[in-house]
């Protein structure tokens, strides 16, 4: 049945029911015997509202009679006559109690269905008996046969259309959640679905399609600041979810602590089916069902890419395998990215560029990363590194292993031997400023991957079990893109193991074991940094695939750093590189010194000269609390 036929059918049924009510009212006004037939058939629009929201016959008839003056002009006069007041051409609750069978005072309570879900509003003064019962406009149109999404929800609740059959739910945890939802005695007691790992939209689509529901997304940072507005929004959503049949996915990429508390209260009180992702330490009180979600293996993603790109995918000369291996994207995300990529490759070129496709996947997969770690913009190249040849060779080997991971593990079958040890891990050891972070940037730039810097000293918690939770969130989100993880200050967790004396020592060792296990199974590159290799337990070192030493630069190395530290466009006076190289500074501090000197010169509108570098050197040594080698600074002015 099309929309026009459905509307016409509803209009006919509504007209018949309104005729019955008009006759009933007229007879009551005239003092004649009158009754409403039991089981009066409601028109389809009203029947849908009543069935979806569980209205009693009295609530259903009250709602219809409150809407009647806006649907049929006869009722304005009839209701005014029934109240003996021409200024009241509408229904009051007192009149409903008098006119309708099975009357129930609780129907007009604030927590009752009619008012909780804003089906009716009390309009006017004089208490609930005398006030006008005004129907909500969206519900009025629904009764009239014109159903549409509530526009008041549109700024916050975004509908995410799905492709039937695009996803499936087959794992035991997901099935247990569906069973718990279907067995819940009420929506208020239905557990939250808490996604610990995986893509929220893909998981939401799979769950909603299994249940025959529509999926909507709510961003955790978008809620109104006003408490009353949030409460109204919650009630309107509860109503909408029941009327439409909808599942809500709350993307909790978190907000400030105050916003987190507000969001937690909002979710806890929501009587609806809710999936949450990125919740972290959100202080929720409601029962939760924890889920992990995967998009299938690399082979299924490869098939999705081949189907989405068609003949153009074949022109990429087999390079789609690396894309499927690197980025854990849903079928919808793959189709969307492929459509955008094809628009930019309409020509019959035999070698279309893979890089724009790769970058689009990286941008899609990075959602949620920024709330968990610092994303470092990687612009450095190999020429920016000044390191011994052995270190450069090891770094290039690391890049090659990340690049060829798909071929070796998937195509050549090495992954079938064991899932453990498939991750690529490295320890970068060296003093401050020796180039550890710069080397990580070079690798990220070379591999076109995101670089996430994680401060381990900030993740380690004094509370038992919290460190594992913090680390789990980082790995769960990073898995989608295979981002390079840079764990700063690994000494905080990987220092020399002490004798287990109490439960905290035992849990500290468990935290280390957990991180090592996650690093070994992480399908990307994980880098640990330490100022002192000797500070890292030797047993831990043996479980890492690479160890790269970053020595303090000697005079020739410092000379090479000084020769490339200034951009080509920077105006320079003749500089004495030999004198500059005598300063005992690591590369990072040399870069700071050069930058500070550039600002001093710019403030004078002059080229960068030795006098600017001397002033900057004095400031850098003071910051490092090192004695300034005056002998090395002679004749710099």
C-alpha positions as CSV (number, residue, x, y, z in Angstrom):
1,X,0.0,0.0,0.0
2,X,1.4,3.4,-1.0
3,X,1.3,6.6,1.1
4,X,-1.7,8.0,-0.7
5,X,-3.7,4.8,-0.2
6,X,-2.6,4.5,3.4
7,X,-3.7,8.1,4.1
8,X,-7.1,7.6,2.4
9,X,-7.7,4.4,4.4
10,X,-6.8,6.2,7.6
11,X,-9.0,9.2,6.8
12,X,-12.0,7.0,6.1
13,X,-11.6,5.0,9.3
14,X,-11.0,8.2,11.3
15,X,-14.1,9.8,9.9
16,X,-16.2,6.8,10.9
17,X,-14.8,6.9,14.5
18,X,-15.3,10.6,14.8
19,X,-18.9,10.3,13.7
20,X,-19.4,7.7,16.5
21,X,-17.9,10.1,19.0
22,X,-19.9,13.1,17.7
23,X,-23.1,11.2,18.0
24,X,-22.2,10.0,21.5
25,X,-21.4,13.6,22.6
26,X,-24.6,15.0,21.1
27,X,-26.7,12.4,23.0
28,X,-24.9,13.1,26.3
29,X,-25.5,16.8,25.8
30,X,-29.2,16.2,25.2
31,X,-29.4,14.0,28.2
32,X,-30.3,10.9,26.2
33,X,-28.9,7.4,27.1
34,X,-25.5,7.0,25.3
35,X,-22.7,4.4,25.5
36,X,-19.5,3.9,23.6
37,X,-19.2,0.4,22.2
38,X,-16.6,-1.8,23.8
39,X,-13.6,-2.5,21.6
40,X,-14.2,0.5,19.3
41,X,-11.9,0.0,16.3
42,X,-9.3,2.8,16.2
43,X,-8.2,4.3,12.9
44,X,-4.7,3.0,11.8
45,X,-2.8,6.1,12.8
46,X,-4.2,6.2,16.3
47,X,-3.9,2.4,16.6
48,X,-0.2,2.6,15.8
49,X,0.4,5.2,18.5
50,X,-1.7,3.2,21.0
51,X,0.0,-0.1,20.3
52,X,3.5,1.3,20.2
53,X,3.2,3.2,23.4
54,X,1.0,0.8,25.2
55,X,-2.0,3.1,25.8
56,X,-5.0,1.9,27.7
57,X,-8.5,2.3,26.0
58,X,-9.2,5.3,28.2
59,X,-5.8,6.9,27.3
60,X,-6.4,6.2,23.6
61,X,-9.9,7.7,23.6
62,X,-8.7,10.7,25.7
63,X,-6.0,11.4,23.1
64,X,-8.5,11.1,20.2
65,X,-11.1,13.4,21.8
66,X,-8.3,15.9,22.6
67,X,-7.3,15.9,19.0
68,X,-10.8,15.9,17.6
69,X,-11.4,19.8,17.5
70,X,-8.3,20.0,15.2
71,X,-9.5,17.2,13.0
72,X,-13.3,17.9,12.8
73,X,-14.8,21.4,13.4
74,X,-18.0,19.8,14.8
75,X,-16.1,19.0,18.0
76,X,-15.3,22.6,18.9
77,X,-19.0,23.3,19.4
78,X,-19.8,19.9,21.0
79,X,-17.0,20.1,23.6
80,X,-18.0,23.7,24.5
81,X,-21.6,22.6,24.9
82,X,-20.5,19.6,27.0
83,X,-18.7,22.0,29.4
84,X,-21.4,24.6,29.3
85,X,-18.9,27.3,28.3
86,X,-18.5,28.7,24.7
87,X,-15.0,29.8,25.6
88,X,-13.9,26.2,26.1
89,X,-14.2,24.5,22.7
90,X,-11.7,21.8,23.7
91,X,-11.3,18.8,26.0
92,X,-10.3,19.1,29.7
93,X,-9.3,16.1,31.7
94,X,-12.3,16.6,34.0
95,X,-14.6,16.3,31.0
96,X,-12.7,13.2,29.8
97,X,-13.2,11.6,33.3
98,X,-16.9,12.4,33.0
99,X,-17.5,11.3,29.4
100,X,-15.3,8.2,28.8
101,X,-15.6,4.7,30.2
102,X,-13.0,3.1,32.4
103,X,-11.7,6.5,33.4
104,X,-8.4,6.5,35.3
105,X,-7.0,9.5,37.1
106,X,-3.4,8.3,36.8
107,X,-3.6,8.9,33.0
108,X,-2.9,12.6,33.5
109,X,-0.1,12.2,36.0
110,X,3.3,13.6,34.9
111,X,4.8,10.1,34.8
112,X,1.8,8.7,32.9
113,X,2.2,7.7,29.3
114,X,0.1,10.7,28.0
115,X,2.3,13.3,29.6
116,X,5.7,11.5,29.9
117,X,5.9,11.1,26.2
118,X,4.4,14.5,25.5
119,X,1.3,13.1,23.7
120,X,-0.8,15.7,25.5
121,X,0.2,18.9,27.3
122,X,-1.8,20.7,30.1
123,X,-2.5,24.1,28.7
124,X,-3.9,26.8,31.0
125,X,-4.5,27.3,34.7
126,X,-6.9,25.7,37.2
127,X,-5.1,22.4,37.8
128,X,-5.2,19.2,35.7
129,X,-9.0,18.8,35.8
130,X,-9.8,22.2,34.3
131,X,-6.8,22.7,32.0
132,X,-7.0,22.1,28.3
133,X,-5.6,18.9,27.0
134,X,-3.6,20.0,23.9
135,X,-2.3,17.3,21.6
136,X,1.3,17.4,20.4
137,X,1.5,18.4,16.8
138,X,3.5,15.5,15.6
139,X,1.0,13.1,17.3
140,X,-1.9,15.0,15.9
141,X,-0.6,14.4,12.4
142,X,0.1,10.8,13.2
143,X,-3.5,10.3,14.2
144,X,-4.5,12.0,10.9
145,X,-2.4,9.5,9.0
146,X,0.6,11.7,8.3
147,X,3.5,10.1,10.1
148,X,7.0,11.7,10.0
149,X,10.1,11.9,12.2
150,X,9.8,14.5,15.0
151,X,11.7,17.6,13.7
152,X,12.6,18.6,17.2
153,X,15.0,15.6,17.3
154,X,16.7,16.2,14.0
155,X,19.6,18.4,15.3
156,X,20.7,15.7,17.7
157,X,19.5,12.3,16.5
158,X,20.8,11.4,13.0
159,X,19.2,8.6,11.1
160,X,21.8,6.2,9.6
161,X,20.2,4.3,6.7
162,X,21.5,0.7,6.4
163,X,21.7,-1.8,3.6
164,X,19.6,-4.9,4.4
165,X,21.8,-7.9,4.7
166,X,24.9,-5.8,4.7
167,X,25.9,-6.9,8.2
168,X,25.2,-9.9,10.5
169,X,25.4,-10.7,14.1
170,X,26.6,-14.2,14.8
171,X,28.9,-14.2,17.9
172,X,27.7,-15.5,21.2
173,X,28.1,-12.1,23.0
174,X,25.9,-10.3,20.5
175,X,23.3,-13.0,20.6
176,X,23.3,-12.9,24.4
177,X,22.6,-9.2,24.2
178,X,19.7,-9.6,21.8
179,X,18.3,-12.3,24.1
180,X,18.6,-10.0,27.1
181,X,16.9,-7.1,25.2
182,X,14.0,-9.3,24.1
183,X,13.6,-10.8,27.6
184,X,13.7,-7.5,29.5
185,X,10.3,-6.9,31.2
186,X,10.6,-3.2,30.3
187,X,12.8,-0.8,28.4
188,X,13.9,0.8,31.7
189,X,15.4,-2.6,32.6
190,X,17.0,-3.4,29.3
191,X,20.8,-3.4,29.6
192,X,23.0,-1.0,27.8
193,X,25.0,-2.5,24.9
194,X,28.6,-1.2,25.6
195,X,30.9,-1.6,22.7
196,X,34.5,-2.2,24.0
197,X,36.1,-2.7,20.6
198,X,35.1,-2.1,17.0
199,X,33.1,0.3,14.9
200,X,30.0,1.7,16.6
201,X,28.1,2.4,13.4
202,X,28.8,-1.1,11.9
203,X,27.8,-2.8,15.2
204,X,24.7,-0.6,15.4
205,X,23.6,-1.5,11.9
206,X,24.1,-5.2,12.5
207,X,22.1,-5.1,15.8
208,X,19.3,-2.9,14.3
209,X,18.9,-5.1,11.2
210,X,18.7,-8.2,13.3
211,X,15.9,-6.6,15.4
212,X,14.2,-5.0,12.4
213,X,14.9,-1.5,13.8
214,X,16.1,1.8,12.4
215,X,19.5,3.1,13.6
216,X,20.0,6.6,14.9
217,X,23.2,8.3,16.1
218,X,23.6,10.7,19.0
219,X,26.9,12.5,19.6
220,X,27.8,12.6,23.3
221,X,29.1,16.2,23.0
222,X,25.9,17.5,21.4
223,X,23.5,17.4,24.2
224,X,21.8,20.7,25.3
225,X,23.4,22.3,28.4
226,X,20.0,23.0,30.0
227,X,18.6,20.2,32.2
228,X,15.0,20.7,31.2
229,X,15.9,20.6,27.5
230,X,17.8,17.3,28.0
231,X,14.8,15.8,29.8
232,X,12.4,16.8,27.1
233,X,14.8,15.5,24.5
234,X,14.9,12.1,26.3
235,X,11.2,11.8,26.5
236,X,10.7,12.7,22.8
237,X,13.3,10.2,21.8
238,X,11.7,7.4,23.9
239,X,8.4,8.2,22.1
240,X,10.1,8.3,18.7
241,X,12.0,5.1,19.2
242,X,8.8,3.3,20.1
243,X,6.8,4.8,17.2
244,X,9.4,4.2,14.6
245,X,11.1,1.1,16.0
246,X,14.6,2.5,16.5
247,X,17.9,1.7,18.2
248,X,20.0,4.5,19.5
249,X,23.8,4.5,19.1
250,X,25.4,7.1,21.4
251,X,28.9,8.0,20.2
252,X,30.5,9.0,23.5
253,X,33.8,10.5,22.3
254,X,34.2,12.3,25.4
255,X,33.4,15.5,26.5
256,X,34.6,17.3,29.5
257,X,34.0,15.8,33.0
258,X,30.9,17.9,33.5
259,X,29.5,16.8,30.1
260,X,30.4,13.2,30.9
261,X,28.3,13.3,34.1
262,X,25.4,14.9,32.2
263,X,25.6,12.3,29.4
264,X,25.8,9.4,31.9
265,X,22.6,10.6,33.7
266,X,20.9,11.1,30.3
267,X,21.7,7.5,29.2
268,X,20.9,6.0,32.6
269,X,17.4,7.4,32.6
270,X,16.6,6.7,28.9
271,X,14.0,4.0,28.6
272,X,15.1,2.8,25.2
273,X,17.5,0.3,23.5
274,X,20.9,2.0,23.6
275,X,24.3,1.1,22.2
276,X,27.2,3.1,23.5
277,X,30.8,3.3,22.1
278,X,33.8,5.2,23.3
279,X,32.4,5.5,26.8
280,X,35.7,5.1,28.6
281,X,35.1,5.9,32.3
282,X,31.6,7.3,31.8
283,X,30.0,7.0,35.3
284,X,27.1,4.9,34.3
285,X,24.9,3.2,36.8
286,X,22.7,1.1,34.4
287,X,23.4,-2.5,33.8
288,X,25.7,-3.1,30.8
289,X,26.3,-5.8,28.3
290,X,29.9,-5.6,26.9
291,X,30.6,-6.3,23.3
292,X,33.5,-6.4,20.9
293,X,32.8,-6.0,17.2
294,X,34.9,-7.0,14.2
295,X,34.2,-6.3,10.6
296,X,35.3,-9.7,9.4
297,X,38.8,-10.7,8.3
298,X,41.0,-9.1,5.7
299,X,39.7,-11.5,3.0
300,X,36.1,-10.4,3.4
301,X,37.2,-6.7,3.4
302,X,39.2,-7.4,0.2
303,X,36.1,-8.8,-1.4
304,X,34.1,-5.8,-0.4
305,X,36.7,-3.5,-2.0
306,X,36.7,-5.5,-5.2
307,X,32.9,-5.4,-5.4
308,X,32.9,-1.6,-4.6
309,X,35.5,-0.6,-7.1
310,X,34.7,-3.1,-9.9
311,X,36.9,-2.8,-13.0
312,X,38.7,0.2,-11.6
313,X,39.9,-1.9,-8.7
314,X,41.5,-4.3,-11.0
315,X,43.7,-1.5,-12.3
316,X,45.3,-1.1,-8.9
317,X,47.4,-4.2,-9.7
318,X,46.7,-6.2,-6.6
319,X,47.4,-3.4,-4.2
320,X,43.9,-3.7,-2.6
321,X,45.1,-6.5,-0.3
322,X,47.3,-4.0,1.7
323,X,44.3,-1.7,2.0
324,X,42.1,-4.5,3.3
325,X,44.7,-5.7,5.7
326,X,45.5,-2.2,7.1
327,X,42.1,-0.7,7.7
328,X,39.2,-2.5,9.5
329,X,36.3,-0.7,7.8
330,X,32.7,-1.7,7.5
331,X,31.1,-2.6,4.2
332,X,29.3,0.8,4.1
333,X,32.5,2.7,4.8
334,X,34.2,0.9,2.0
335,X,31.4,1.5,-0.4
336,X,31.3,5.2,0.5
337,X,35.0,5.7,0.1
338,X,35.1,3.8,-3.1
339,X,32.3,6.0,-4.6
340,X,34.3,9.1,-3.7
341,X,37.5,7.7,-5.1
342,X,35.8,6.7,-8.4
343,X,34.5,10.2,-8.9
344,X,38.1,11.4,-9.0
345,X,39.2,8.6,-11.4
346,X,36.9,8.8,-14.3
347,X,39.6,8.5,-16.9
348,X,40.7,5.2,-18.4
349,X,44.2,5.5,-16.8
350,X,46.0,2.2,-16.5
351,X,47.6,3.2,-13.2
352,X,45.2,5.1,-11.0
353,X,46.7,6.4,-7.8
354,X,46.2,4.4,-4.6
355,X,47.3,7.2,-2.3
356,X,44.0,9.1,-2.2
357,X,42.2,5.9,-1.5
358,X,44.6,5.1,1.3
359,X,44.3,8.6,2.8
360,X,40.5,8.4,2.7
361,X,40.6,5.1,4.6
362,X,43.0,6.6,7.2
363,X,40.8,9.6,7.7
364,X,37.7,7.3,8.1
365,X,39.5,4.9,10.5
366,X,40.9,7.6,12.8
367,X,37.5,8.5,14.3
368,X,37.8,8.4,18.0
369,X,41.6,8.4,18.1
370,X,42.1,12.0,19.2
371,X,40.2,11.5,22.5
372,X,42.6,8.7,23.6
373,X,46.0,9.9,22.6
374,X,47.9,12.7,21.0
375,X,48.0,12.5,17.2
376,X,51.3,13.7,15.9
377,X,51.4,15.4,12.5
378,X,54.2,13.5,10.8
379,X,56.0,15.6,8.2
380,X,59.6,14.5,8.7
381,X,61.5,12.5,6.0
382,X,64.5,10.3,6.0
383,X,66.8,13.2,5.2
384,X,65.8,14.8,8.5
385,X,67.4,11.9,10.5
386,X,71.0,12.1,11.5
387,X,71.8,8.6,13.0
388,X,74.4,5.9,12.6
389,X,74.0,3.7,9.5
390,X,73.0,0.7,11.7
391,X,70.1,2.6,13.2
392,X,68.9,3.9,9.8
393,X,69.1,0.4,8.4
394,X,67.0,-1.0,11.3
395,X,64.4,1.8,10.8
396,X,64.1,1.0,7.1
397,X,63.7,-2.7,8.0
398,X,60.8,-1.8,10.3
399,X,59.1,0.2,7.5
400,X,59.5,-2.7,5.1
401,X,57.9,-5.1,7.6
402,X,54.9,-2.9,8.1
403,X,54.6,-2.4,4.4
404,X,54.8,-6.1,3.5
405,X,52.8,-7.4,6.5
406,X,49.8,-8.4,4.3
407,X,52.0,-10.3,1.8
408,X,54.0,-12.2,4.4
409,X,51.3,-13.0,7.0
410,X,48.3,-13.4,4.7
411,X,49.5,-14.3,1.2
412,X,52.5,-16.4,2.4
413,X,50.6,-18.0,5.2
414,X,52.8,-17.0,8.2
415,X,49.7,-15.8,10.2
416,X,48.3,-19.4,10.1
417,X,51.1,-20.6,12.4
418,X,50.1,-18.3,15.4
419,X,48.2,-15.2,16.1
420,X,50.8,-14.3,18.8
421,X,53.9,-12.4,17.7
422,X,52.3,-10.9,14.6
423,X,52.6,-7.4,15.9
424,X,55.7,-5.4,15.0
425,X,57.3,-3.9,18.2
426,X,60.3,-1.8,18.7
427,X,62.2,-0.1,21.6
428,X,63.7,3.3,20.8
429,X,66.3,3.9,23.5
430,X,68.3,7.1,23.9
431,X,68.5,10.4,25.8
432,X,66.2,13.3,25.5
433,X,66.4,15.0,22.1
434,X,68.3,12.2,20.3
435,X,65.6,11.7,17.7
436,X,63.3,8.9,19.0
437,X,60.0,10.8,18.2
438,X,61.5,12.2,15.0
439,X,62.2,8.7,13.8
440,X,58.6,7.6,14.6
441,X,57.4,10.6,12.6
442,X,59.6,9.5,9.6
443,X,58.1,6.0,9.8
444,X,54.5,7.4,9.9
445,X,55.1,9.7,7.0
446,X,56.8,7.0,5.0
447,X,53.9,4.5,5.6
448,X,51.1,7.2,5.4
449,X,49.8,6.1,8.8
450,X,48.6,8.1,11.9
451,X,51.1,8.4,14.7
452,X,49.6,8.3,18.2
453,X,51.8,9.4,21.1
454,X,50.7,7.8,24.4
455,X,52.3,8.8,27.7
456,X,52.5,5.6,29.7
457,X,53.1,7.5,32.9
458,X,49.7,9.1,32.5
459,X,48.0,5.8,31.7
460,X,49.4,3.9,34.6
461,X,46.8,4.1,37.4
462,X,47.1,3.6,41.1
463,X,43.8,1.8,41.0
464,X,44.0,-2.0,40.4
465,X,42.7,-2.9,36.9
466,X,42.4,0.7,35.6
467,X,45.7,0.6,33.7
468,X,44.5,-2.4,31.6
469,X,41.2,-0.6,30.9
470,X,43.1,2.5,29.8
471,X,45.3,0.5,27.5
472,X,42.4,-1.6,26.2
473,X,40.7,1.6,24.9
474,X,43.8,2.7,23.1
475,X,44.3,-0.6,21.3
476,X,40.6,-1.0,20.5
477,X,40.4,2.2,18.6
478,X,43.8,2.0,17.0
479,X,43.1,-1.4,15.6
480,X,40.7,0.1,13.0
481,X,43.5,2.0,11.3
482,X,46.6,0.1,12.3
483,X,48.0,3.5,13.6
484,X,51.6,3.6,14.8
485,X,51.5,3.6,18.6
486,X,54.3,5.5,20.3
487,X,54.5,4.7,24.0
488,X,56.5,7.4,25.7
489,X,58.3,6.7,28.9
490,X,58.1,3.0,28.8
491,X,60.2,2.9,32.0
492,X,57.0,3.8,33.9
493,X,55.7,0.3,33.2
494,X,58.7,-1.8,31.9
495,X,61.2,-1.0,34.6
496,X,63.1,-3.7,36.5
497,X,60.6,-6.0,38.1
498,X,60.5,-6.0,41.8
499,X,59.7,-8.9,44.2
500,X,56.0,-9.4,44.6
501,X,55.2,-8.3,48.2
502,X,51.5,-7.4,48.0
503,X,48.6,-7.3,45.6
504,X,49.7,-4.0,44.0
505,X,53.0,-5.5,43.0
506,X,51.2,-8.6,41.6
507,X,48.8,-6.4,39.6
508,X,51.7,-4.2,38.4
509,X,53.3,-7.3,36.8
510,X,49.9,-8.2,35.3
511,X,49.7,-4.7,33.7
512,X,53.1,-5.3,32.1
513,X,52.1,-8.7,30.8
514,X,48.8,-7.3,29.5
515,X,50.6,-4.6,27.5
516,X,53.2,-7.0,26.1
517,X,50.4,-9.4,25.1
518,X,48.5,-6.5,23.3
519,X,51.7,-5.3,21.6
520,X,52.5,-8.8,20.4
521,X,49.0,-9.2,18.9
522,X,48.5,-5.7,17.7
523,X,48.5,-5.7,13.9
524,X,50.3,-2.5,13.5
525,X,53.6,-1.0,14.7
526,X,54.1,-0.3,18.5
527,X,57.1,1.7,19.6
528,X,58.3,2.0,23.2
529,X,60.7,4.8,24.1
530,X,63.1,5.0,27.0
531,X,65.9,7.3,27.9
532,X,67.9,4.3,29.2
533,X,67.8,0.9,27.6
534,X,69.3,-0.5,30.8
535,X,66.1,0.6,32.7
536,X,64.0,-1.8,30.7
537,X,63.9,-5.4,32.1
538,X,65.9,-7.7,29.9
539,X,63.1,-10.2,29.8
540,X,60.8,-7.6,28.3
541,X,63.5,-6.6,25.8
542,X,63.7,-10.1,24.4
543,X,60.0,-10.0,23.5
544,X,60.4,-7.0,21.3
545,X,61.3,-7.5,17.7
546,X,63.5,-4.5,17.2
547,X,65.7,-2.3,19.5
548,X,67.1,0.9,18.0
549,X,69.8,2.8,19.9
550,X,69.7,6.6,19.6
551,X,73.2,7.8,20.7
552,X,74.0,11.3,21.8
553,X,75.4,12.9,18.6
554,X,79.1,13.5,18.3
555,X,80.7,16.5,16.7
556,X,80.3,15.2,13.1
557,X,76.7,14.3,13.7
558,X,76.0,17.6,15.3
559,X,77.6,19.3,12.3
560,X,75.2,17.4,10.0
561,X,72.2,18.4,12.1
562,X,73.2,22.1,12.0
563,X,73.6,21.9,8.2
564,X,70.0,20.8,7.7
565,X,68.2,22.4,10.6
566,X,67.3,25.6,8.8
567,X,64.6,25.6,6.0
568,X,65.8,26.6,2.5
569,X,63.7,29.8,2.7
570,X,65.2,31.0,6.0
571,X,67.5,34.0,5.5
572,X,70.9,33.3,6.9
573,X,74.1,35.2,7.5
574,X,77.3,33.2,7.0
575,X,77.3,30.7,9.8
576,X,80.3,28.9,11.3
577,X,79.0,25.3,11.4
578,X,82.2,24.0,13.1
579,X,81.7,26.4,16.0
580,X,78.0,25.5,16.3
581,X,78.8,21.8,16.3
582,X,81.1,22.2,19.3
583,X,78.0,22.9,21.5
584,X,77.2,19.6,23.3
585,X,73.5,19.4,22.5
586,X,71.2,16.7,21.2
587,X,69.4,17.1,17.9
588,X,66.1,18.1,19.5
589,X,67.8,20.9,21.5
590,X,69.6,22.0,18.4
591,X,66.3,22.4,16.6
592,X,64.9,24.4,19.6
593,X,68.0,26.7,19.6
594,X,67.7,27.3,15.8
595,X,64.0,28.1,16.1
596,X,64.5,30.6,18.9
597,X,67.3,32.3,17.0
598,X,65.0,32.6,14.0
599,X,62.5,34.5,16.1
600,X,65.2,36.8,17.5
601,X,66.3,37.6,13.9
602,X,62.8,38.0,12.6
603,X,62.1,40.5,15.4
604,X,65.0,42.6,14.2
605,X,64.0,42.1,10.5
606,X,67.5,40.7,10.0
607,X,68.9,37.4,8.6
608,X,69.7,34.7,11.2
609,X,73.3,35.2,12.4
610,X,75.7,33.9,15.0
611,X,74.8,36.6,17.5
612,X,71.2,35.4,17.4
613,X,72.3,31.8,17.9
614,X,74.5,32.8,20.8
615,X,71.6,34.5,22.6
616,X,69.4,31.4,21.8
617,X,72.2,29.1,23.1
618,X,72.4,30.9,26.4
619,X,68.6,30.5,26.8
620,X,68.7,26.8,25.9
621,X,71.5,25.9,28.3
622,X,69.8,27.8,31.0
623,X,66.6,25.8,30.4
624,X,68.6,22.6,30.5
625,X,70.3,23.8,33.7
626,X,73.7,23.1,32.1
627,X,76.8,25.3,32.4
628,X,77.3,27.4,29.4
629,X,80.7,26.6,27.7
630,X,81.9,30.2,27.3
631,X,85.1,29.0,25.5
632,X,82.9,27.5,22.7
633,X,81.0,30.8,22.3
634,X,84.0,33.1,21.7
635,X,83.9,35.2,18.6
636,X,80.2,34.3,17.9
637,X,78.9,37.9,18.0
